[in-house]
Amino acid sequence: MAVETLTFGCRLNAYEGEVMKAEAEKAGLDNAVIINTCAVTAEAVRQAKQAVRKARRDNPEARIIVTGCAAQTEARTFGDMAEVDLVIGNADKLKAESYNPIIFGTPLNDKVQVNDIMSVRETAGHLIEGMDGRTRAFVQVQNGCDHRCTFCIIPYGRGPSRSVPMGLVVEQIKKLVANGYAEIVLTGVDITSYGPDLPGTPTLGKLTQSILRHVPDLPRLRISSIDSIEADPALYEAVTDPRLMPHLHLSLQSGDDLILKRMKRRHLRDDALAVVEKLRTLRPDMVFGADIIAGFPTETEAMFENSRRFIGEAGLTYIHAFPYSSRPGTPAARMPQVGKAIARQRAALLRAEGEKQFAALCRTRLGGTENVLIERSGLGRTEQFVPVHVPGTTAGELVGVRVTGLGEDGLIGEALRAAA
C-alpha cells in the first residue's frame, strides 16, 4: 500500500489533499493513510473519527495520520485515539518533512505535533501537476481568516488570512493548463480577503484579471465562493470576461438582518441582494449559490422565513443549507439554542426551495446550446455548473451541447462540436 488520503470538507481541503499525498511520497512514506479533517460542524468531526476507526480496521498495519482543521482545533481528541499514529497541524501538513518515515521509528514525547496556528504568517505556493481523476483543478490562492463570525471555529483551525503571491498563482495555473486542464477553480478559506498582506495590496479582482490576461490558453476560470461585502471593483470588471464562469457561490449564512448581526457578519440582507443585482446587470447569465445556516441560535420562524424568501428573491439555484452545529468555544454556543429537530427541518425546507430554483433554471436552458466540460464519460457541467448528461463524450472534452431534455439531476443533451 502506498499513501492514501481521505479528505473531508471544503474545496481547499481537496486541493491540499493532493499536495499532502505528493509531499508524503516525496518524504518516502508508504503504507499510510492520511485523514484530512474538517471542523466546520460537530458532525464533520464525528465523521472524521469514524473514518479513523475504519481506516485502522481496513489497514491494520498502516500508519494512520490525522491532520486538517479538526486535528488543529481538537488535537488532543485525535491524539488520544489508539488508532492514530500521528497528528499533524494545518501549518505543517503541506511539508514533506512532516511525513518523514523516521518519525515513526523514533519515540516521540507526544504523537501530537500541532503548533499555534495563530502564529503562522506565510502561505507557500505549492505547485502540483494536477488532481487525480479530475478534469478541473483547484488552486489555493489564500488561507486563513481574520474575521470572527460568532458560529465559526475555522479561524482557529486555519489561522490568520494570508495570500499566495500573484506570480506564483499564475505560474501554477500555466502549468496546469499545459497539462491539459480546461478549468481552474480559485479556492481558499476567505478568498475575497485576498491581497492586503502582499506587496502592492492586490485584490481578488486584480488576481482574476491577471490570470485571464497572462494565461490566454485557459478556457475556463471559476471562483469557488465569495463574501459579497468584500467584492472589489476589479472583480466586477472581471465578471464580464466570458472565460470567467457565470456562477458564484455566496457566503450568505442567513437572509435575516438580526440573525446576520448576531452572527457578526459584515453584510445585511439588502447588501447581498444589491450585489446579486449588480452582478446580474454586468453578466445577465450569472447564477448564484449560497451557504445558509438553519436554526442559528435565537432564530424564530419569521427570521427563518426571511432566509427562505431570500432564495426566491435572489434566484439562488445552488443552496448549501445545513442545520446549525454548536462549536464549543464560539460565542454562538453560549446563545439560546434552537432545537436540533427544528434546525434539521428548516435546512430541508431551504434545500427544497433551492431545488425549485434549480429546476426553473434548467427549464430555461431547454433547446439552447451550452458549452460543456465533460468530467467523466457521458457527464459534464455547463458554464453555470449545471450537470448535463451527454452520451458519447469522454472526460476532458470541452464540447458544444444542444440541450434536449431534463434529467433527474440536471440536463440531457447531445454533442454538436468541439468548442473553439
C-alpha positions in Angstrom: 0.0 0.0 0.0 1.3 3.5 -0.9 -0.1 6.7 0.6 -3.8 7.1 0.6 -5.6 10.3 1.5 -9.1 10.7 2.8 -10.4 14.3 2.6 -13.4 15.9 4.3 -14.9 19.3 3.9 -14.2 22.2 1.6 -12.5 22.5 -1.9 -9.4 23.9 -0.2 -9.1 20.6 1.7 -9.5 18.7 -1.6 -6.6 20.8 -3.1 -4.5 20.3 0.0 -5.1 16.5 -0.1 -3.3 16.3 -3.4 -0.4 18.3 -2.1 -0.1 16.2 1.1 -0.1 13.0 -0.9 2.7 14.3 -3.1 4.7 15.6 -0.1 4.4 12.4 1.9 5.5 10.3 -1.1 8.4 12.7 -1.6 9.4 12.1 2.0 9.5 8.3 1.3 6.4 7.5 3.4 4.4 4.4 2.4 1.7 2.1 3.8 0.0 5.1 5.3 -3.5 6.7 5.4 -3.7 10.4 5.9 -7.1 11.7 7.0 -7.6 15.4 6.2 -10.3 16.5 8.6 -12.9 19.3 8.7 -14.1 21.2 11.8 -16.9 23.2 10.4 -19.6 21.2 12.2 -19.7 18.7 15.1 -20.9 16.1 12.5 -17.8 16.7 10.4 -15.6 15.9 13.4 -17.7 12.8 14.2 -17.3 11.6 10.6 -13.5 12.1 10.8 -13.3 9.9 14.0 -15.4 7.3 12.3 -13.0 7.4 9.3 -10.0 6.9 11.6 -11.5 3.8 13.1 -12.5 2.4 9.7 -9.0 3.1 8.3 -7.5 1.1 11.2 -9.8 -1.8 10.7 -9.2 -1.9 6.9 -5.4 -1.3 7.2 -4.2 -2.8 10.5 -0.5 -2.4 9.6 -0.7 1.0 8.1 0.3 4.3 9.7 -2.7 6.4 10.4 -2.1 10.2 10.3 -4.7 12.8 11.1 -4.4 16.4 10.0 -6.7 19.2 8.9 -8.9 21.7 10.8 -10.4 19.3 13.3 -6.9 18.0 14.1 -5.8 21.6 14.7 -8.8 22.6 16.9 -9.2 19.2 18.7 -5.6 17.8 18.6 -5.7 16.0 21.9 -9.0 14.3 21.0 -7.4 12.6 18.0 -4.1 12.1 19.8 -5.9 10.1 22.4 -7.4 7.7 19.8 -5.5 4.4 20.0 -5.9 4.0 16.2 -3.9 7.2 15.4 -0.1 7.2 15.0 0.5 10.9 14.4 -1.5 14.2 14.5 -0.1 17.0 12.3 -1.3 20.6 12.5 -2.6 22.6 9.5 0.6 24.7 9.4 2.8 21.6 8.8 0.6 19.2 6.8 1.9 20.5 3.4 5.6 20.0 4.3 7.4 16.8 3.3 9.5 16.7 6.5 6.3 16.2 8.5 5.9 12.8 6.9 9.5 11.6 7.2 9.2 7.8 7.9 12.0 8.2 10.5 9.4 10.0 12.8 7.6 6.7 13.2 10.7 4.8 14.3 11.6 7.4 17.0 10.0 7.5 20.4 8.2 10.8 20.4 7.4 12.8 23.5 4.0 13.3 22.0 2.4 12.0 18.9 0.5 15.3 18.6 2.6 17.6 16.5 0.4 20.7 16.4 1.7 24.2 16.7 0.0 27.6 17.4 -1.8 28.2 14.1 -2.4 31.9 15.0 1.4 32.5 14.8 1.5 31.4 11.1 2.1 34.3 8.7 3.1 32.8 5.4 1.4 30.8 2.7 3.7 28.8 0.4 2.8 28.3 -3.2 2.5 24.6 -3.8 2.8 23.5 -7.4 1.1 20.3 -8.4 0.7 18.8 -11.9 -3.0 18.2 -11.5 -5.6 16.4 -9.4 -6.0 12.7 -9.9 -9.3 11.7 -11.7 -10.4 15.3 -12.3 -10.8 17.5 -15.4 -10.7 20.7 -13.3 -8.1 21.7 -10.8 -8.3 23.7 -7.6 -5.7 26.3 -7.0 -5.2 27.7 -3.5 -4.8 31.5 -3.5 -5.5 32.2 0.1 -5.6 30.6 3.5 -6.9 31.5 7.0 -9.5 34.1 8.1 -9.3 37.4 10.1 -13.0 37.6 10.8 -14.7 36.2 13.9 -18.2 35.1 13.0 -19.9 34.0 16.2 -20.6 30.5 14.9 -17.3 29.7 13.3 -14.3 27.7 14.6 -12.4 27.8 11.3 -10.1 30.8 12.1 -8.7 28.7 15.0 -8.1 25.8 12.6 -6.7 27.8 9.7 -5.1 30.8 11.4 -4.9 34.4 10.1 -5.6 35.3 6.5 -2.6 35.1 4.2 -2.3 35.2 0.4 -0.3 33.4 -2.2 1.6 35.9 -4.4 0.0 36.6 -7.8 3.1 35.4 -9.7 3.0 32.0 -8.1 -0.7 31.6 -8.7 -0.3 32.5 -12.4 2.7 30.1 -12.8 0.8 27.3 -11.2 -2.2 27.8 -13.5 0.1 27.9 -16.5 1.5 24.5 -15.5 -2.0 23.0 -15.0 -3.2 24.3 -18.4 -0.1 22.9 -20.1 -1.1 19.5 -18.5 -4.5 19.6 -20.2 -6.8 21.1 -17.5 -9.6 23.1 -19.1 -11.0 24.6 -15.9 -9.3 26.1 -12.9 -11.1 26.9 -9.7 -9.7 29.5 -7.3 -10.1 28.4 -3.7 -9.3 29.5 -0.2 -10.9 29.9 3.2 -11.9 33.6 2.6 -10.7 34.4 -0.9 -12.3 37.8 -1.2 -9.9 38.9 1.6 -7.0 38.1 -0.8 -4.1 40.5 -1.0 -3.7 43.0 1.8 -0.7 41.1 3.2 1.1 41.2 -0.2 3.3 44.0 -1.7 1.0 46.4 -3.6 -2.1 45.1 -1.8 -3.7 43.3 -4.8 -7.3 42.2 -4.6 -9.1 39.1 -5.7 -10.4 41.1 -8.7 -6.9 42.1 -9.7 -5.7 38.5 -9.3 -8.6 37.3 -11.5 -7.8 39.9 -14.2 -4.1 38.9 -14.1 -4.8 35.2 -14.6 -7.1 35.9 -17.5 -4.6 38.2 -19.1 -1.4 36.1 -18.6 -2.9 32.7 -19.2 -4.7 33.2 -22.5 -4.9 29.4 -23.2 -7.0 28.8 -20.1 -10.6 28.1 -21.4 -12.5 28.4 -18.1 -11.8 30.1 -14.8 -14.1 29.6 -11.8 -14.2 31.3 -8.4 -15.2 28.9 -5.6 -17.1 31.3 -3.3 -17.1 35.0 -2.3 -18.0 37.1 0.7 -20.2 39.6 -1.2 -19.4 42.6 1.0 -15.7 42.2 0.1 -16.2 42.1 -3.7 -13.9 44.8 -5.2 -14.3 46.9 -8.3 -11.8 44.9 -10.3 -13.8 41.7 -9.6 -17.0 43.4 -11.0 -14.9 44.3 -14.1 -13.6 40.7 -14.4 -17.1 39.1 -14.5 -17.7 40.5 -18.0 -14.9 38.2 -19.3 -16.6 35.2 -20.9 -13.8 32.9 -19.7 -14.8 33.6 -16.1 -17.7 31.2 -15.5 -21.0 32.8 -14.7 -21.5 31.0 -11.4 -20.7 32.4 -7.9 -21.3 30.9 -4.5 -22.2 33.5 -1.8 -21.1 33.2 1.8 -24.6 34.4 2.9 -25.3 32.4 6.1 -28.8 34.0 6.7 -31.4 36.2 5.0 -32.5 37.9 8.2 -30.8 41.1 9.4 -31.0 40.4 13.1 -29.5 36.9 12.7 -26.8 38.3 10.5 -25.9 40.8 13.2 -25.8 38.1 15.8 -23.6 36.0 13.5 -21.3 39.1 13.4 -21.5 39.0 9.6 -20.5 42.3 7.9 -23.4 42.5 5.4 -27.2 42.8 5.7 -29.9 41.3 3.6 -30.2 44.2 1.2 -26.4 44.4 0.8 -26.4 40.8 -0.5 -29.4 41.4 -2.8 -27.6 44.5 -4.2 -24.5 42.5 -5.1 -26.6 39.9 -6.8 -28.4 42.5 -8.8 -25.2 44.4 -9.8 -23.5 41.2 -10.9 -26.5 40.1 -13.0 -26.6 43.5 -14.6 -23.0 43.1 -15.7 -23.4 39.4 -16.6 -27.1 38.5 -17.3 -26.4 34.8 -17.4 -24.9 34.8 -13.9 -26.3 32.2 -11.4 -25.7 32.1 -7.7 -25.5 29.6 -4.9 -25.2 30.3 -1.2 -24.4 28.8 2.2 -27.2 29.2 4.7 -27.3 28.1 8.3 -30.7 26.9 9.5 -31.6 27.1 13.2 -29.0 29.5 14.3 -29.4 30.4 18.0 -32.5 32.7 18.6 -33.8 32.1 15.0 -37.6 32.5 15.1 -39.9 31.1 12.5 -40.2 34.7 11.0 -36.4 35.0 10.8 -36.2 31.6 9.1 -38.9 32.7 6.6 -36.7 35.7 5.7 -33.9 33.3 4.7 -36.3 31.1 2.7 -37.8 34.1 0.9 -34.3 35.4 0.1 -33.6 32.3 -2.1 -36.5 33.2 -4.4 -35.9 36.9 -4.3 -32.2 36.5 -5.3 -32.9 33.5 -7.6 -30.4 31.3 -5.8 -30.0 28.0 -7.6 -27.4 26.1 -5.6 -28.2 26.0 -1.9 -25.8 24.5 0.7 -28.2 24.6 3.7 -27.2 22.9 6.9 -28.6 22.9 10.4 -26.6 25.0 12.9 -24.0 23.0 14.8 -22.8 24.3 18.1 -19.0 24.6 18.3 -17.6 24.8 21.8 -15.5 28.0 22.3 -17.6 30.1 19.9 -19.9 33.0 21.1 -22.9 31.4 19.4 -22.6 28.3 21.6 -23.5 30.5 24.6 -26.6 31.9 22.9 -30.1 30.4 23.4 -30.2 27.4 21.1 -32.9 26.3 18.6 -33.9 22.6 18.8 -31.9 20.3 16.6 -35.0 18.7 15.0 -36.3 22.2 14.1 -32.9 23.1 12.6 -32.9 20.0 10.5 -36.4 20.6 9.3 -35.6 24.2 8.4 -32.5 23.1 6.5 -34.6 20.6 4.5 -37.1 23.4 3.6 -34.2 25.6 2.4 -32.8 22.9 0.2 -36.3 22.3 -1.2 -36.6 26.0 -2.1 -33.2 25.8 -3.8 -34.3 22.7 -5.7 -37.3 24.7 -7.1 -35.0 27.5 -8.3 -32.6 25.0 -9.8 -35.4 23.2 -11.7 -36.6 26.6 -13.0 -33.0 27.4 -14.2 -32.9 24.0 -16.1 -36.1 24.7 -17.8 -34.8 28.0 -19.2 -31.9 26.0 -20.9 -34.1 23.7 -22.9 -33.5 23.9 -26.6 -30.4 26.0 -26.2 -26.7 25.3 -26.7 -24.3 25.0 -23.8 -20.5 24.9 -23.6 -19.9 21.8 -21.5 -16.8 20.4 -19.8 -17.0 16.6 -19.7 -16.0 15.4 -16.2 -16.4 11.7 -16.8 -17.7 9.6 -19.7 -21.1 11.0 -20.6 -21.4 13.5 -17.9 -20.3 17.2 -17.7 -21.2 20.6 -16.5 -22.2 23.8 -18.2 -20.6 27.2 -17.6 -23.3 27.8 -15.0 -22.3 24.5 -13.3 -25.5 22.6 -14.3 -24.9 18.8 -14.6 -25.6 17.6 -18.2 -25.7 14.0 -19.5 -24.1 13.9 -22.9 -23.9 10.4 -24.4 -20.8 9.6 -26.5 -18.4 12.0 -24.8 -15.3 11.3 -22.8 -13.7 13.0 -19.8 -11.7 16.2 -20.6 -13.6 17.2 -23.7 -14.9 20.7 -24.0 -17.9 20.4 -26.3 -20.8 22.4 -27.6 -24.0 20.6 -26.5 -27.7 21.1 -27.6 -30.0 20.7 -24.6 -32.7 18.2 -25.5 -34.3 17.4 -22.2 -34.4 17.4 -18.4 -32.9 14.7 -16.2 -33.3 13.8 -12.6 -30.3 15.9 -11.6 -29.9 18.4 -14.4 -30.0 18.4 -18.2 -29.8 15.9 -21.1 -28.1 16.9 -24.3 -26.3 15.9 -27.5 -22.8 16.9 -28.5 -22.6 19.2 -31.5 -19.0 20.1 -32.0 -15.7 20.7 -30.2 -15.7 24.1 -28.5 -13.4 26.6 -30.1 
